[in-house]
Amino acid sequence: MKVFVNLLSIFRISVAFLLIPTVMMKMYWLAFILYLLGAMSDWFDGFLARKYKCCSKIGGVLDHIGDKLLVCNTFIMLALIAPTWEVVIPVILMIARELYISGLREFLGTQKIEMPVPKARFSMGKIKTTIQMVASVVFLLFFAIFTSITPTTSSRIVFYLISTLPNVGIFCLWFALVASLWSATQYTFTFAQKLKKIK
């Protein structure tokens, strides 16, 4: 089971890189399906790891890398195909947040001090990741549907409902940004406490 859980994380890493060519080639339906499977694998491997108690250090690293790559790669692609300030600003800030937290972890690692992920079931970090994935799913679904239909091939009501998807995605992006910055603040306080152990 431990091997299967790790394979799910490796699958998520693979999806993160497969999304780049699929989005660039405007294969939005394939990108949507791949991302959805990748996001589902994130929940599934965590569930299996907890249920069967098959957590491992390498599994934790792979899971962490998979999550970050899936979210960041997709966000970069979204910023390229939807280069509006409502999308680009939260994307840049959230990626910067990931680099900032990684820098804190790397520094503490040189001092042989760990900065663990919060264990709370509904930690702000987990909420952030969930909303980020929802935002990506919404945007990819919008591009997939919108490039497949026209006002003449669908009813006005359906076309209007589809047109509201970007607003939902933008709302999720900014909500995720708030959660991301809040989580970064928590990590910063934890980092400050860890610094006290360094002589």
C-alpha positions as a Markdown table, in Angstrom:
| # | Residue | x | y | z |
|---|---|---|---|---|
| 1 | Met | 0.0 | 0.0 | 0.0 |
| 2 | Lys | 2.9 | 2.4 | 0.8 |
| 3 | Val | 4.2 | 1.9 | -2.8 |
| 4 | Phe | 0.7 | 2.6 | -4.2 |
| 5 | Val | 0.4 | 5.8 | -2.2 |
| 6 | Asn | 3.8 | 7.0 | -3.4 |
| 7 | Leu | 2.8 | 6.2 | -7.0 |
| 8 | Leu | -0.2 | 8.5 | -6.6 |
| 9 | Ser | 2.1 | 11.3 | -5.6 |
| 10 | Ile | 4.4 | 10.5 | -8.6 |
| 11 | Phe | 1.3 | 10.5 | -10.8 |
| 12 | Arg | 0.4 | 14.0 | -9.5 |
| 13 | Ile | 3.9 | 15.2 | -10.3 |
| 14 | Ser | 3.6 | 13.8 | -13.9 |
| 15 | Val | 0.2 | 15.5 | -14.3 |
| 16 | Ala | 1.8 | 18.8 | -13.3 |
| 17 | Phe | 4.2 | 18.7 | -16.2 |
| 18 | Leu | 1.7 | 17.2 | -18.7 |
| 19 | Leu | -0.6 | 20.2 | -18.1 |
| 20 | Ile | 2.0 | 22.5 | -19.7 |
| 21 | Pro | 1.9 | 21.1 | -23.2 |
| 22 | Thr | -1.9 | 20.3 | -23.1 |
| 23 | Val | -2.7 | 23.9 | -22.1 |
| 24 | Met | -0.3 | 25.4 | -24.5 |
| 25 | Met | -1.8 | 23.4 | -27.3 |
| 26 | Lys | -5.3 | 24.4 | -26.1 |
| 27 | Met | -6.3 | 20.9 | -25.3 |
| 28 | Tyr | -8.4 | 22.2 | -22.5 |
| 29 | Trp | -10.7 | 19.2 | -22.0 |
| 30 | Leu | -7.7 | 16.9 | -21.6 |
| 31 | Ala | -6.1 | 19.5 | -19.3 |
| 32 | Phe | -9.3 | 19.6 | -17.2 |
| 33 | Ile | -9.5 | 15.8 | -16.9 |
| 34 | Leu | -5.8 | 15.5 | -16.0 |
| 35 | Tyr | -6.0 | 18.2 | -13.4 |
| 36 | Leu | -9.2 | 16.7 | -11.9 |
| 37 | Leu | -7.5 | 13.3 | -11.6 |
| 38 | Gly | -4.4 | 14.9 | -10.1 |
| 39 | Ala | -6.4 | 16.8 | -7.5 |
| 40 | Met | -8.4 | 13.7 | -6.6 |
| 41 | Ser | -5.1 | 11.8 | -6.2 |
| 42 | Asp | -4.0 | 14.3 | -3.6 |
| 43 | Trp | -7.1 | 13.6 | -1.4 |
| 44 | Phe | -6.9 | 9.8 | -2.1 |
| 45 | Asp | -3.3 | 9.3 | -1.2 |
| 46 | Gly | -3.7 | 11.2 | 2.0 |
| 47 | Phe | -6.8 | 9.2 | 2.9 |
| 48 | Leu | -5.0 | 5.9 | 2.2 |
| 49 | Ala | -1.9 | 6.9 | 4.1 |
| 50 | Arg | -3.9 | 7.8 | 7.2 |
| 51 | Lys | -6.2 | 4.8 | 7.0 |
| 52 | Tyr | -3.5 | 2.2 | 6.5 |
| 53 | Lys | -0.9 | 4.0 | 8.5 |
| 54 | Cys | 1.6 | 3.8 | 5.7 |
| 55 | Cys | 3.1 | 7.3 | 6.0 |
| 56 | Ser | 6.8 | 7.7 | 5.2 |
| 57 | Lys | 9.3 | 10.5 | 4.9 |
| 58 | Ile | 9.8 | 9.9 | 1.2 |
| 59 | Gly | 6.0 | 9.8 | 0.8 |
| 60 | Gly | 5.6 | 13.1 | 2.6 |
| 61 | Val | 8.2 | 14.7 | 0.4 |
| 62 | Leu | 6.6 | 13.3 | -2.8 |
| 63 | Asp | 3.2 | 14.5 | -1.7 |
| 64 | His | 4.5 | 17.9 | -0.9 |
| 65 | Ile | 6.3 | 18.3 | -4.2 |
| 66 | Gly | 3.3 | 17.0 | -6.1 |
| 67 | Asp | 0.9 | 19.5 | -4.5 |
| 68 | Lys | 3.2 | 22.4 | -5.1 |
| 69 | Leu | 4.0 | 21.5 | -8.7 |
| 70 | Leu | 0.4 | 20.8 | -9.6 |
| 71 | Val | -0.8 | 24.1 | -8.2 |
| 72 | Cys | 2.1 | 26.3 | -9.4 |
| 73 | Asn | 2.4 | 24.9 | -12.9 |
| 74 | Thr | -1.3 | 25.3 | -13.4 |
| 75 | Phe | -1.4 | 28.8 | -12.1 |
| 76 | Ile | 1.5 | 29.8 | -14.4 |
| 77 | Met | -0.5 | 28.4 | -17.4 |
| 78 | Leu | -3.6 | 30.2 | -16.2 |
| 79 | Ala | -1.7 | 33.5 | -16.0 |
| 80 | Leu | -0.5 | 33.0 | -19.6 |
| 81 | Ile | -3.9 | 32.2 | -21.1 |
| 82 | Ala | -5.8 | 34.7 | -18.9 |
| 83 | Pro | -3.3 | 37.6 | -18.4 |
| 84 | Thr | -5.7 | 39.9 | -16.5 |
| 85 | Trp | -4.6 | 41.6 | -13.2 |
| 86 | Glu | -7.4 | 39.7 | -11.3 |
| 87 | Val | -5.6 | 36.5 | -12.2 |
| 88 | Val | -2.0 | 37.5 | -12.4 |
| 89 | Ile | -1.7 | 39.3 | -9.1 |
| 90 | Pro | -3.0 | 36.5 | -6.8 |
| 91 | Val | -1.0 | 33.9 | -8.9 |
| 92 | Ile | 2.3 | 35.8 | -8.5 |
| 93 | Leu | 1.7 | 36.4 | -4.7 |
| 94 | Met | 0.8 | 32.8 | -4.1 |
| 95 | Ile | 3.8 | 31.4 | -5.9 |
| 96 | Ala | 6.0 | 34.0 | -4.1 |
| 97 | Arg | 4.4 | 32.7 | -0.8 |
| 98 | Glu | 5.5 | 29.1 | -1.7 |
| 99 | Leu | 9.0 | 30.2 | -2.4 |
| 100 | Tyr | 9.1 | 32.2 | 0.9 |
| 101 | Ile | 7.9 | 29.2 | 3.0 |
| 102 | Ser | 10.4 | 26.9 | 1.1 |
| 103 | Gly | 13.2 | 29.4 | 2.0 |
| 104 | Leu | 12.2 | 29.3 | 5.7 |
| 105 | Arg | 12.2 | 25.5 | 5.6 |
| 106 | Glu | 15.5 | 25.3 | 3.8 |
| 107 | Phe | 17.2 | 27.6 | 6.4 |
| 108 | Leu | 15.9 | 25.6 | 9.3 |
| 109 | Gly | 17.0 | 22.5 | 7.6 |
| 110 | Thr | 20.5 | 23.7 | 7.6 |
| 111 | Gln | 20.2 | 24.1 | 11.3 |
| 112 | Lys | 18.7 | 20.6 | 11.6 |
| 113 | Ile | 15.4 | 22.0 | 12.8 |
| 114 | Glu | 12.1 | 20.9 | 11.3 |
| 115 | Met | 9.1 | 23.1 | 10.6 |
| 116 | Pro | 6.2 | 20.6 | 10.3 |
| 117 | Val | 3.0 | 21.2 | 8.4 |
| 118 | Pro | 0.1 | 22.0 | 10.9 |
| 119 | Lys | -1.7 | 18.9 | 11.9 |
| 120 | Ala | -5.1 | 20.4 | 12.3 |
| 121 | Arg | -7.8 | 18.8 | 10.1 |
| 122 | Phe | -8.9 | 22.1 | 8.7 |
| 123 | Ser | -5.6 | 24.1 | 8.9 |
| 124 | Met | -5.4 | 27.3 | 6.8 |
| 125 | Gly | -2.8 | 25.6 | 4.6 |
| 126 | Lys | -5.2 | 22.8 | 3.7 |
| 127 | Ile | -8.0 | 25.3 | 3.1 |
| 128 | Lys | -5.6 | 27.3 | 0.9 |
| 129 | Thr | -4.6 | 24.2 | -1.2 |
| 130 | Thr | -8.3 | 23.1 | -1.6 |
| 131 | Ile | -9.4 | 26.5 | -2.8 |
| 132 | Gln | -6.5 | 26.8 | -5.1 |
| 133 | Met | -7.4 | 23.5 | -6.7 |
| 134 | Val | -11.1 | 24.5 | -7.0 |
| 135 | Ala | -10.0 | 27.7 | -8.7 |
| 136 | Ser | -7.9 | 25.8 | -11.2 |
| 137 | Val | -10.7 | 23.3 | -11.9 |
| 138 | Val | -13.2 | 26.1 | -12.5 |
| 139 | Phe | -10.9 | 28.0 | -14.9 |
| 140 | Leu | -9.9 | 24.9 | -16.9 |
| 141 | Leu | -13.6 | 23.8 | -17.1 |
| 142 | Phe | -14.5 | 27.3 | -18.4 |
| 143 | Phe | -11.8 | 27.2 | -21.1 |
| 144 | Ala | -12.8 | 23.7 | -22.1 |
| 145 | Ile | -16.5 | 24.5 | -22.4 |
| 146 | Phe | -16.1 | 28.0 | -23.8 |
| 147 | Thr | -13.9 | 26.9 | -26.6 |
| 148 | Ser | -16.3 | 24.1 | -27.5 |
| 149 | Ile | -19.5 | 26.2 | -27.9 |
| 150 | Thr | -20.8 | 29.4 | -29.3 |
| 151 | Pro | -23.8 | 31.6 | -28.6 |
| 152 | Thr | -25.4 | 30.2 | -31.7 |
| 153 | Thr | -25.0 | 26.5 | -30.7 |
| 154 | Ser | -26.3 | 26.9 | -27.1 |
| 155 | Ser | -29.1 | 28.7 | -25.3 |
| 156 | Arg | -28.5 | 32.2 | -23.9 |
| 157 | Ile | -29.1 | 30.9 | -20.4 |
| 158 | Val | -26.4 | 28.2 | -20.7 |
| 159 | Phe | -24.0 | 30.6 | -22.4 |
| 160 | Tyr | -24.6 | 33.2 | -19.6 |
| 161 | Leu | -24.0 | 30.6 | -16.8 |
| 162 | Ile | -20.8 | 29.4 | -18.5 |
| 163 | Ser | -19.7 | 33.1 | -18.7 |
| 164 | Thr | -20.0 | 33.4 | -14.9 |
| 165 | Leu | -17.3 | 30.7 | -14.4 |
| 166 | Pro | -14.4 | 33.1 | -14.6 |
| 167 | Asn | -15.9 | 35.3 | -11.9 |
| 168 | Val | -16.2 | 32.2 | -9.7 |
| 169 | Gly | -12.6 | 31.3 | -10.5 |
| 170 | Ile | -11.4 | 34.8 | -9.7 |
| 171 | Phe | -13.2 | 34.8 | -6.4 |
| 172 | Cys | -11.6 | 31.5 | -5.5 |
| 173 | Leu | -8.2 | 32.8 | -6.4 |
| 174 | Trp | -8.5 | 35.8 | -4.2 |
| 175 | Phe | -10.0 | 33.7 | -1.4 |
| 176 | Ala | -7.0 | 31.3 | -1.7 |
| 177 | Leu | -4.7 | 34.3 | -1.6 |
| 178 | Val | -6.1 | 35.5 | 1.7 |
| 179 | Ala | -5.8 | 31.9 | 3.1 |
| 180 | Ser | -2.3 | 31.7 | 1.6 |
| 181 | Leu | -1.1 | 34.9 | 3.3 |
| 182 | Trp | -2.7 | 34.0 | 6.6 |
| 183 | Ser | -1.0 | 30.6 | 6.4 |
| 184 | Ala | 2.3 | 32.4 | 5.6 |
| 185 | Thr | 1.9 | 34.5 | 8.7 |
| 186 | Gln | 1.4 | 31.4 | 10.9 |
| 187 | Tyr | 4.6 | 29.9 | 9.4 |
| 188 | Thr | 6.5 | 33.1 | 10.0 |
| 189 | Phe | 5.5 | 33.1 | 13.7 |
| 190 | Thr | 6.5 | 29.4 | 13.9 |
| 191 | Phe | 9.8 | 30.2 | 12.2 |
| 192 | Ala | 10.5 | 33.0 | 14.7 |
| 193 | Gln | 9.9 | 30.6 | 17.6 |
| 194 | Lys | 12.3 | 28.0 | 16.0 |
| 195 | Leu | 15.0 | 30.7 | 15.6 |
| 196 | Lys | 15.1 | 31.0 | 19.4 |
| 197 | Lys | 16.6 | 27.4 | 19.5 |
| 198 | Ile | 19.5 | 28.5 | 17.3 |
| 199 | Lys | 22.5 | 29.6 | 19.4 |
